[in-house]
Amino acid sequence: MARTPRPIPARVRILAAILAVACVGLAIVGSVTFLVQREQALGSVKERLDTQVESLKAVADDSGAAGVRDGASAATEQLDMNEYDSIDDYLYAVVARLVPARNEASLALVDGVPRWKPSTLSGFDISDNQQLIDRVVAETSDGEAKRGTAVTDQGSLRYIAIPVSMPGDDRKGLYVRAVDLGAELQPVTLAMTTYVVAALAVLAAIAVVGWFVTGRLLSPIRHLRETADAISISDLSLRLEPHGNDDISDLSRTVNSMLDRLEDSVDGQRQLLDDVRHELKTPITIVRGHLELMDPRDAVDVASARDIGIAELDRLARLVEDIDLLATAEADAYTLDDVDLGALTARVGELVAVIPGHTWTVEARADGTAVGDQDRLLQAWLQLADNAAKYTPAGSPIEIGSAHDDAGARLWVRDHGPGIPAAARVRIFRRFDRAHVKRAVGGSGLGLAIVDAIAKGHGGHCAVTDTPGGGATFTIHLPPSGTEAGLPAPVRAGDVVLQREASG
């Protein structure tokens, strides 16, 4: 089985990217600088060689005895030859007067043979450079001055060769001026060498500093990875410690929020499983006990055990339905739309009128709309009404109503029963929890949990308060919808009192 290659750490990839960008930048800057300085140096050499042409003309003008062929002007000046007896004397005067500077050399040739060279120590000697001599002699055979670059054993030489002729002298003179390009470019080369060394030092410094900086920046991510590895389904309590206000700190806070939601979800699932297990034990124990004690030969005993078993199975079926309803309420994607609160209140009033044992009254009806899922809100409101009918004495009045203002919408059910103790007003919205220990009233204990889940699904909440004179008022609070708020409307002449007397 082929082994999966180990991934390259993010720290190494980031540092490599930084170094690559820095290296490219330094290389571009160095290359441009080198080329500019090199062109400046070559331009300086060209100017110096051109100056030699003008200087040679000046010498000839002062001496009055030579003709100089300048390739730049392509013209031959016939000068007075009275002061010089031969071309040899003239070239001697030229070499003596035009002293070569540093990194320069000059040479006078007669018929292609070196004749005169400077006796100063300021330049270098090219009289033995046969490669250069043969080249300039061949290039100037047409009598024109030539410029060029020759690569010889003495290095790369930039030269200018100027033919010289004199009337009455058949010999051919040639004045050669050369510049050592290697020596002229040495400062540029030295500068580039220094730049390369400095660039390498800068890259090393960037690598060292970048290694520690990236390590510090990525330490929260490394801590995040270690925390994620340490988290298990049995322990979701570990959290990250964000520092600062950068993106990584925001990531740590987001992960902490995700872990909080995950822990709440897991805790809810565990609680649900524990509650379901607890709720299932009782009917199973009852059915099993009656079956074990049942006398198969006694028809009455068999019928009694059968009735008890069916009743407990019905209770189990209701429990399963309520659990499914709660799960749907918690995970359902609500279809939000504008809900007419007045019409919703009237609809609930019509539906609760059929619940026996109580006098139902629509106390207030809001004018306006709220954003929500009408079917879910109707379901939650009816659940509150059914809960009030179960836990209040028969014959007691129950009021329903709605209100709408800047704070949002409120849908309530008000009963006049025993009320809810203050200590129990939070836990009654938990699964399988009741305000009273006695279970004289049937039910799964999930009704208020379903109502609370629907309210939270709309961005609101469900709360319970005391009813003046005794009892409890359950209210579904919905957030503002952005529409114009309406005030609670009192019962008008058109509102009816819905009543059904308790039967039995």
C-alpha positions as CSV (number, residue, x, y, z in Angstrom):
1,M,0.0,0.0,0.0
2,A,1.4,3.3,-1.1
3,R,2.1,5.7,1.8
4,T,0.4,9.1,1.6
5,P,3.1,11.8,1.4
6,R,3.3,14.0,4.4
7,P,1.8,17.4,3.6
8,I,4.1,20.4,3.7
9,P,3.4,22.5,6.8
10,A,1.7,25.8,6.2
11,R,4.6,27.6,8.0
12,V,7.1,26.2,5.5
13,R,4.8,27.1,2.5
14,I,4.3,30.7,3.7
15,L,8.0,31.2,4.4
16,A,8.9,29.8,1.0
17,A,6.4,32.1,-0.7
18,I,7.8,35.1,1.2
19,L,11.4,34.2,0.3
20,A,10.5,33.5,-3.4
21,V,8.8,37.0,-3.7
22,A,11.8,38.6,-1.9
23,C,14.3,36.7,-4.1
24,V,12.5,37.7,-7.3
25,G,12.3,41.4,-6.2
26,L,16.0,41.5,-5.2
27,A,16.9,39.8,-8.5
28,I,14.9,42.3,-10.6
29,V,16.3,45.3,-8.7
30,G,19.9,44.0,-8.9
31,S,19.6,43.2,-12.6
32,V,18.2,46.6,-13.5
33,T,20.9,48.3,-11.4
34,F,23.7,46.2,-13.0
35,L,22.5,46.9,-16.5
36,V,22.1,50.6,-15.9
37,Q,25.6,50.9,-14.4
38,R,27.1,48.7,-17.1
39,E,25.6,50.8,-19.9
40,Q,26.9,54.0,-18.1
41,A,30.4,52.5,-18.0
42,L,30.3,51.5,-21.6
43,G,28.9,54.9,-22.6
44,S,31.8,56.5,-20.7
45,V,34.3,54.3,-22.6
46,K,32.7,55.3,-25.9
47,E,33.0,59.0,-25.0
48,R,36.6,58.6,-24.1
49,L,37.4,56.9,-27.5
50,D,35.6,59.5,-29.4
51,T,37.6,62.1,-27.5
52,Q,40.7,60.5,-28.7
53,V,39.6,61.1,-32.3
54,E,39.2,64.8,-31.6
55,S,42.5,64.9,-29.7
56,L,44.2,63.3,-32.7
57,K,42.8,66.0,-34.9
58,A,44.0,68.7,-32.6
59,V,47.5,67.2,-32.6
60,A,47.5,67.1,-36.3
61,D,46.2,70.7,-36.6
62,D,48.9,71.9,-34.1
63,S,51.6,70.0,-36.0
64,G,50.3,70.7,-39.4
65,A,51.7,67.6,-41.0
66,A,49.3,64.7,-41.3
67,G,46.0,63.5,-42.8
68,V,43.5,61.7,-40.4
69,R,40.7,59.6,-41.6
70,D,37.8,59.8,-39.2
71,G,35.1,57.1,-39.6
72,A,32.6,59.3,-37.8
73,S,32.8,62.1,-40.4
74,A,34.0,60.0,-43.2
75,A,36.2,62.9,-44.3
76,T,40.0,63.2,-44.9
77,E,41.7,66.4,-44.0
78,Q,44.9,67.2,-45.9
79,L,47.1,68.9,-43.4
80,D,50.4,70.8,-43.9
81,M,53.2,68.2,-43.8
82,N,56.1,70.7,-43.6
83,E,57.0,70.1,-40.0
84,Y,57.2,66.3,-40.2
85,D,59.6,64.5,-42.4
86,S,57.7,61.2,-42.3
87,I,54.7,59.5,-41.0
88,D,56.9,57.8,-38.5
89,D,57.7,61.2,-36.9
90,Y,54.1,62.2,-36.9
91,L,53.0,59.1,-35.1
92,Y,55.7,59.5,-32.6
93,A,54.4,63.0,-31.8
94,V,50.9,61.7,-31.5
95,V,51.8,58.8,-29.1
96,A,54.0,61.2,-27.0
97,R,51.3,63.8,-26.7
98,L,48.1,61.6,-26.2
99,V,49.1,60.0,-22.9
100,P,46.8,57.0,-22.1
101,A,44.8,57.2,-18.9
102,R,44.2,54.4,-16.4
103,N,42.9,51.2,-18.1
104,E,43.8,52.6,-21.5
105,A,46.5,51.7,-24.0
106,S,47.7,53.3,-27.3
107,L,49.9,52.1,-30.1
108,A,51.2,53.4,-33.4
109,L,51.6,51.0,-36.3
110,V,53.6,51.5,-39.5
111,D,52.7,49.1,-42.2
112,G,51.1,46.8,-39.7
113,V,54.1,46.6,-37.4
114,P,54.1,48.2,-33.9
115,R,56.3,51.2,-34.0
116,W,55.7,53.5,-31.1
117,K,54.1,52.9,-27.7
118,P,53.8,55.2,-24.6
119,S,56.7,55.2,-22.2
120,T,54.4,56.3,-19.3
121,L,53.2,53.9,-16.5
122,S,49.6,55.1,-16.5
123,G,48.2,52.6,-19.1
124,F,48.9,49.1,-20.2
125,D,50.8,47.7,-23.1
126,I,49.2,46.2,-26.2
127,S,52.2,46.1,-28.4
128,D,52.4,42.3,-27.9
129,N,48.7,41.7,-28.5
130,Q,49.0,40.2,-32.0
131,Q,45.3,39.2,-32.0
132,L,44.3,42.9,-31.7
133,I,47.0,44.1,-34.1
134,D,45.9,41.6,-36.8
135,R,42.3,42.6,-36.3
136,V,42.7,46.3,-36.6
137,V,45.0,46.1,-39.6
138,A,42.5,43.9,-41.4
139,E,39.6,46.1,-40.5
140,T,41.2,49.4,-41.6
141,S,42.5,48.1,-44.9
142,D,39.9,50.3,-46.6
143,G,41.4,53.4,-45.0
144,E,38.5,54.1,-42.7
145,A,38.6,54.5,-38.9
146,K,37.0,51.5,-37.1
147,R,35.6,50.9,-33.7
148,G,35.0,47.5,-32.1
149,T,35.4,45.1,-29.2
150,A,38.0,42.4,-29.3
151,V,38.2,39.4,-26.9
152,T,41.9,38.6,-26.5
153,D,44.3,37.1,-24.0
154,Q,44.5,40.5,-22.3
155,G,40.8,40.5,-21.8
156,S,37.9,42.2,-23.5
157,L,39.2,45.4,-25.2
158,R,37.1,48.2,-26.7
159,Y,39.2,50.0,-29.3
160,I,39.3,52.6,-32.0
161,A,41.8,52.3,-35.0
162,I,42.5,55.5,-37.0
163,P,44.5,55.2,-40.3
164,V,47.1,58.0,-40.9
165,S,48.6,58.9,-44.3
166,M,51.1,61.5,-45.4
167,P,51.9,62.8,-48.9
168,G,55.2,61.7,-50.1
169,D,55.4,58.7,-47.7
170,D,54.0,55.4,-49.0
171,R,53.9,53.8,-45.7
172,K,50.6,53.3,-43.9
173,G,50.3,54.5,-40.4
174,L,47.7,53.3,-37.9
175,Y,46.9,54.8,-34.5
176,V,45.2,52.4,-32.1
177,R,43.5,53.4,-28.8
178,A,42.1,50.6,-26.6
179,V,40.3,50.4,-23.2
180,D,40.2,47.4,-21.0
181,L,36.5,46.7,-20.5
182,G,37.1,44.3,-17.7
183,A,39.0,46.9,-15.6
184,E,36.5,49.6,-16.5
185,L,33.6,47.3,-15.4
186,Q,35.3,46.1,-12.3
187,P,33.7,48.7,-10.0
188,V,30.3,47.6,-11.4
189,T,31.1,43.9,-11.0
190,L,32.4,44.6,-7.4
191,A,29.2,46.6,-6.7
192,M,27.1,43.7,-8.0
193,T,29.1,41.2,-5.9
194,T,28.5,43.3,-2.9
195,Y,24.8,43.5,-3.7
196,V,24.5,39.7,-4.1
197,V,26.2,39.2,-0.8
198,A,24.0,41.7,0.9
199,A,20.9,40.2,-0.8
200,L,21.8,36.8,0.5
201,A,22.2,38.3,3.9
202,V,18.8,40.0,3.6
203,L,17.2,36.7,2.5
204,A,18.8,34.9,5.4
205,A,17.4,37.6,7.8
206,I,14.0,37.4,6.2
207,A,14.1,33.6,6.6
208,V,15.0,33.8,10.3
209,V,12.5,36.6,11.1
210,G,9.8,35.1,8.9
211,W,10.2,31.7,10.6
212,F,9.5,33.1,14.0
213,V,6.8,35.6,12.8
214,T,4.9,32.9,10.9
215,G,5.3,30.6,13.8
216,R,3.7,33.2,16.1
217,L,1.0,34.0,13.7
218,L,0.2,30.3,13.1
219,S,0.3,29.3,16.7
220,P,-3.4,29.9,17.2
221,I,-4.1,27.6,14.2
222,R,-1.7,25.0,15.7
223,H,-3.5,25.4,19.0
224,L,-6.8,25.0,17.1
225,R,-5.6,21.8,15.6
226,E,-4.4,20.5,18.9
227,T,-7.7,21.4,20.5
228,A,-9.7,19.8,17.7
229,D,-7.6,16.6,18.1
230,A,-8.3,16.6,21.9
231,I,-12.1,17.1,21.5
232,S,-14.1,13.9,21.7
233,I,-17.8,13.2,21.9
234,S,-17.4,12.6,25.6
235,D,-15.7,15.9,26.3
236,L,-16.6,19.0,24.3
237,S,-15.6,21.5,27.0
238,L,-12.2,22.5,25.5
239,R,-12.1,26.1,24.1
240,L,-9.6,28.3,22.3
241,E,-8.3,31.5,23.9
242,P,-8.4,34.3,21.2
243,H,-5.9,37.1,21.5
244,G,-6.3,40.4,19.7
245,N,-8.7,41.4,16.9
246,D,-7.1,39.9,13.8
247,D,-8.6,37.3,11.5
248,I,-7.1,34.4,13.4
249,S,-8.7,35.6,16.6
250,D,-12.0,35.9,14.8
251,L,-11.5,32.4,13.6
252,S,-10.9,31.2,17.2
253,R,-14.1,33.0,18.4
254,T,-16.0,31.4,15.5
255,V,-14.7,27.9,16.4
256,N,-15.6,28.5,20.0
257,S,-19.1,29.5,19.0
258,M,-19.3,26.4,16.8
259,L,-18.1,24.2,19.7
260,D,-20.7,25.8,22.0
261,R,-23.5,25.0,19.5
262,L,-22.1,21.5,19.1
263,E,-21.9,21.0,22.8
264,D,-25.5,22.3,23.3
265,S,-26.7,20.0,20.5
266,V,-24.9,16.9,22.0
267,D,-26.2,17.8,25.5
268,G,-29.7,18.2,24.1
269,Q,-29.5,14.8,22.3
270,R,-28.2,13.2,25.5
271,Q,-30.9,14.8,27.5
272,L,-33.5,13.7,25.0
273,L,-32.2,10.1,25.1
274,D,-32.2,10.1,28.9
275,D,-35.7,11.5,29.0
276,V,-37.0,9.1,26.4
277,R,-35.4,6.2,28.2
278,H,-37.0,7.4,31.5
279,E,-40.4,7.9,29.9
280,L,-40.3,4.5,28.2
281,K,-39.5,2.6,31.4
282,T,-42.8,3.3,33.1
283,P,-45.2,2.0,30.4
284,I,-43.0,-0.9,29.7
285,T,-42.8,-1.8,33.4
286,I,-46.6,-1.4,33.7
287,V,-47.4,-3.6,30.7
288,R,-44.9,-6.2,31.7
289,G,-46.1,-6.3,35.3
290,H,-49.8,-6.8,34.2
291,L,-48.8,-9.4,31.7
292,E,-46.8,-11.3,34.3
293,L,-49.7,-11.2,36.9
294,M,-52.5,-11.8,34.3
295,D,-54.4,-15.1,34.7
296,P,-54.8,-16.5,31.2
297,R,-57.9,-18.5,32.3
298,D,-59.6,-15.4,33.7
299,A,-61.3,-13.6,30.9
300,V,-61.9,-10.5,33.0
301,D,-58.2,-10.4,34.0
302,V,-57.2,-10.8,30.4
303,A,-59.5,-8.0,29.2
304,S,-58.2,-5.7,32.0
305,A,-54.5,-6.4,31.0
306,R,-55.4,-5.8,27.4
307,D,-57.0,-2.5,28.1
308,I,-54.0,-1.4,30.2
309,G,-51.6,-2.5,27.5
310,I,-53.5,-0.6,24.8
311,A,-53.6,2.5,26.9
312,E,-49.9,2.4,27.6
313,L,-49.2,1.8,23.9
314,D,-51.3,4.7,23.0
315,R,-49.4,6.9,25.4
316,L,-46.1,5.6,23.8
317,A,-47.5,6.5,20.4
318,R,-48.3,10.0,21.6
319,L,-44.8,10.3,23.1
320,V,-43.2,9.3,19.8
321,E,-45.4,11.7,17.9
322,D,-44.5,14.6,20.3
323,I,-40.8,13.7,20.0
324,D,-41.0,13.8,16.2
325,L,-43.0,17.1,16.4
326,L,-40.3,18.6,18.7
327,A,-37.5,17.5,16.4
328,T,-39.3,19.0,13.4
329,A,-39.9,22.3,15.3
330,E,-36.3,22.5,16.2
331,A,-34.9,21.7,12.8
332,D,-37.6,22.8,10.4
333,A,-36.9,25.5,7.8
334,Y,-39.7,28.0,8.5
335,T,-41.6,29.6,5.6
336,L,-41.6,33.2,6.7
337,D,-44.3,35.6,5.4
338,D,-46.4,38.4,6.6
339,V,-49.0,37.1,9.1
340,D,-52.2,39.0,9.8
341,L,-52.3,39.0,13.6
342,G,-56.0,39.9,13.7
343,A,-57.0,37.1,11.4
344,L,-54.7,34.6,13.3
345,T,-56.2,35.6,16.6
346,A,-59.7,35.1,15.2
347,R,-58.7,31.7,13.8
348,V,-57.3,30.5,17.2
349,G,-60.5,31.8,18.9
350,E,-62.6,29.6,16.6
351,L,-60.4,26.5,17.2
352,V,-60.2,26.7,21.0
353,A,-63.9,27.1,21.3
354,V,-64.3,23.4,20.8
355,I,-62.1,22.5,23.8
356,P,-64.5,21.6,26.5
357,G,-64.6,22.5,30.2
358,H,-63.7,26.2,29.9
359,T,-65.1,29.6,28.9
360,W,-62.8,31.0,26.1
361,T,-62.7,34.7,25.4
362,V,-60.8,36.6,22.7
363,E,-59.6,39.5,25.0
364,A,-57.6,41.6,22.5
365,R,-56.8,41.4,18.8
366,A,-53.8,43.2,17.3
367,D,-54.0,45.3,14.2
368,G,-50.9,44.7,12.0
369,T,-48.7,42.0,10.7
370,A,-45.8,40.0,11.9
371,V,-43.2,38.0,9.9
372,G,-43.5,34.3,10.6
373,D,-44.8,30.9,9.6
374,Q,-48.6,31.0,10.2
375,D,-49.0,27.3,10.5
376,R,-46.2,27.0,13.1
377,L,-47.5,30.0,15.1
378,L,-51.0,28.6,15.0
379,Q,-49.6,25.2,16.3
380,A,-47.7,26.8,19.1
381,W,-50.7,29.0,20.2
382,L,-53.1,26.1,20.2
383,Q,-50.5,24.1,22.2
384,L,-50.5,26.8,24.9
385,A,-54.3,26.8,24.9
386,D,-54.4,23.0,25.3
387,N,-51.9,23.2,28.1
388,A,-54.0,25.8,29.9
389,A,-57.1,23.7,29.5
390,K,-55.4,20.6,31.0
391,Y,-53.8,22.3,34.1
392,T,-56.7,24.7,35.1
393,P,-59.8,23.7,37.0
394,A,-62.8,22.8,34.9
395,G,-65.2,25.8,34.4
396,S,-62.5,28.4,34.9
397,P,-62.2,31.1,32.2
398,I,-59.3,31.3,29.8
399,E,-58.5,34.4,27.7
400,I,-56.5,34.6,24.5
401,G,-55.2,37.7,22.8
402,S,-52.6,39.4,20.7
403,A,-50.7,42.7,20.7
404,H,-48.4,44.5,18.3
405,D,-46.1,47.5,19.0
406,D,-42.6,48.7,18.4
407,A,-41.2,45.9,20.5
408,G,-42.7,43.2,18.3
409,A,-45.8,41.0,18.5
410,R,-47.2,39.1,21.5
411,L,-49.5,36.1,21.4
412,W,-50.8,35.1,24.8
413,V,-53.0,32.6,26.7
414,R,-54.2,33.7,30.2
415,D,-55.7,31.1,32.6
416,H,-56.9,31.4,36.2
417,G,-55.6,28.1,37.6
418,P,-53.0,27.4,40.3
419,G,-50.3,29.3,38.4
420,I,-46.6,28.5,37.9
421,P,-44.1,28.9,40.8
422,A,-41.3,31.3,40.0
423,A,-38.7,28.6,40.5
424,A,-40.3,26.4,37.9
425,R,-40.8,29.0,35.1
426,V,-37.6,28.1,33.3
427,R,-37.6,24.4,33.6
428,I,-41.2,23.9,32.4
429,F,-40.0,24.6,28.8
430,R,-37.6,21.7,29.1
431,R,-38.4,18.3,27.7
432,F,-40.5,16.0,29.9
433,D,-40.6,18.6,32.6
434,R,-43.6,19.8,34.5
435,A,-44.2,22.4,37.1
436,H,-45.9,19.8,39.4
437,V,-44.6,16.4,40.3
438,K,-48.0,14.8,40.2
439,R,-48.9,13.3,36.8
440,A,-52.6,13.3,37.2
441,V,-52.7,15.1,33.8
442,G,-51.8,13.0,30.8
443,G,-49.2,14.1,28.3
444,S,-45.7,13.6,27.3
445,G,-44.3,16.7,28.9
446,L,-43.1,18.0,25.5
447,G,-45.8,20.6,24.8
448,L,-44.1,23.7,26.2
449,A,-40.8,22.5,24.7
450,I,-42.4,22.5,21.3
451,V,-43.8,26.0,21.8
452,D,-40.5,27.3,22.9
453,A,-38.7,25.7,19.9
454,I,-41.2,27.3,17.5
455,A,-40.8,30.7,19.2
456,K,-37.0,30.5,19.0
457,G,-37.3,29.4,15.3
458,H,-38.9,32.8,14.7
459,G,-36.2,34.7,16.6
460,G,-38.4,35.2,19.7
461,H,-39.1,33.4,22.9
462,C,-41.8,32.1,25.2
463,A,-42.3,33.4,28.7
464,V,-44.7,32.8,31.6
465,T,-46.0,35.5,34.0
466,D,-48.6,35.7,36.8
467,T,-52.2,36.4,36.0
468,P,-53.7,39.1,38.2
469,G,-55.9,37.4,40.7
470,G,-54.1,34.0,40.2
471,G,-53.1,31.9,37.4
472,A,-50.5,32.0,34.6
473,T,-50.1,33.9,31.4
474,F,-48.1,32.3,28.6
475,T,-46.8,34.7,26.0
476,I,-45.1,34.1,22.7
477,H,-42.9,37.1,21.9
478,L,-42.0,37.7,18.3
479,P,-39.3,40.3,17.2
480,P,-40.3,43.4,15.3
481,S,-41.0,42.9,11.7
482,G,-40.2,46.4,10.5
483,T,-43.9,47.1,9.7
484,E,-45.9,49.8,11.4
485,A,-46.7,48.8,14.9
486,G,-50.3,48.6,16.0
487,L,-51.6,49.0,19.6
488,P,-53.6,46.2,21.3
489,A,-57.2,46.4,20.4
490,P,-59.8,45.9,23.1
491,V,-62.8,43.7,22.6
492,R,-65.2,45.4,20.2
493,A,-68.8,44.9,19.6
494,G,-68.0,42.5,16.8
495,D,-65.9,40.3,19.1
496,V,-67.8,37.3,20.6
497,V,-67.4,35.4,23.8
498,L,-66.9,31.7,22.9
499,Q,-68.1,29.4,25.6
500,R,-68.8,25.8,26.1
501,E,-70.0,24.6,29.4
502,A,-68.1,21.7,30.9
503,S,-69.8,18.4,30.3
504,G,-69.6,16.1,33.3
